[in-house]
Amino acid sequence: MLPPPGGALLCAVSGGADSVCLLLLLCRVALERGFSVFCAHYDHKLRGEESARDADFVRELCKRLDVQCIVGSGDVRARAAETGRGIEETAREMRYAFLRETADALGAVRVATAHNMNDNAETMLLNLARGAGSAGLAGIAPARSGLVRPLLCLTRSEIESWLHEQGENWVTDSSNLSDEYARNRLRHEALPALESVNPAFVQHALDAARRLRADDAYLTELAENFLQENGESVSGCTALSVKALAGLPEPVFFRVLKKLGGQAITGRHAQDVRGLLREGASGKCVSLPGMKVCRSFGKLCFGAPEALPPLPVRTLDAPGAVEIPECGITIRRTDGVPGEIHKTFKKFYFEMTKTCGKITIRPKNPGDSIRLPGRGCTKSLKALFAEAEIPVWERSRIPVLADENGLLAVVGFGADERRLAAPGEAAILIEIEERD
């Protein structure tokens, strides 16, 4: 939790017992370990003169301890009204933004807050009431992303007893006495009731949180390994095998979704995505927060795009070349060459007398069909693309060559055998060249 020798730590101090205890202890440890301690206090402008009193108390404490104190402030009530969010949530966001900015400005590699064992139990109960899963029930993390909570191993009463022994004072936030806020109601009613069942409740909650974090870390690692082994990039989205996803245990499946869709993913979202794994769901989509998930045959595509814009219609009615930048290819036409037999998808020889009017390069149209060599049947492009498991949103980007009588060829699939030249006949040669 502590910075290396020569490093710096920013301690968040409200003036309450917990943060006063934290600052005093950190100052002692800093002398032993050789790092610097700074103090940050944030005035939320919610309690008038009392807020000013708290800031003055912290300044005087820092002066006595010879610690640099940075005081910030913000109008939480106005910001909450502006954004439509709750006072508690807004206060926390503004306070932590101030702490991060201050730490960066000071070069502090750690930010310490004074959350204690009781705070952890309250957080677990709050998250349980709000419908959290194991990650939320894991309570307050001791350390995460440079944010550390060294006092999680102590109860509130232990902290206050130690301060009394040291002859230290602190200030009391009157808003902590009100039941207006959900956390206070838990503190005043739920925790005492649970401690009446077992006086060691907050310790047991801390132990449970530690075990839940370990379980969550293990399951998250399984999800990360699954994505690393099974994820592939398809058309700018992450594609995963339906079969592989269907075989995942529910806890790992949920964490895979959270890795792909973020922390806003809920159990309901997981159910929706599960629905795409059922037989007959190909072509269907569901929406996750900020992401669309589509079933394309045997894969789920996370972040699937809307249908890509269709290729523009281009003409190839004379010898020459046409660039198709959307596909990274050039299509070249040469007239009057002798027909040959080629079993590639990059050279097509069409009998000159069988072509009618100008040749165009376009996306597929409804009802388009083609008779590919050796198949013995005519097949619609819709069926052909489905057979090849081409995602729906990509199909309008596959170039189709056609004249006024119908299709000549589909790039990547082949030519219509009815339009091909016999060996030695005068032919129009169409060549597909991949661009570097």
Secondary structure, DSSP 8 states (H G I E B T S, - for coil): ----TT-EEEEE--SSHHHHHHHHHHHHHHHHHT-EEEEEEEE-SSSTHHHHHHHHHHHHHHHHHT--EEEEE--HHHHHHHHT--HHHHHHHHHHHHHHHHHHHHT-SEEE----HHHHHHHHHHHHHTT--HHHHT-S-SEETTEE-GGGGS-HHHHHHHHHHHT------GGGG-TTSHHHHIIIIIHHHHHHH-TTHHHHHHHHHHHHHHHHHHHHHHHHHHHHHH-EEETTEEEEEHHHHHTS-HHHHHHHHHHHH-TT--HHHHHHHHHTTSTT-TT-EEEETTEEEEEETTEEEET--S-------EE--SSEEEEETTTTEEEEEEEEEE-----SSSEEEEEGGG--S--EEE---TT-EE--TTS-S-EEHHHHHHHTT--GGGGGGS-EEEETTEEEEETTTEE-GGGB--TTSEEEEEEEEE--
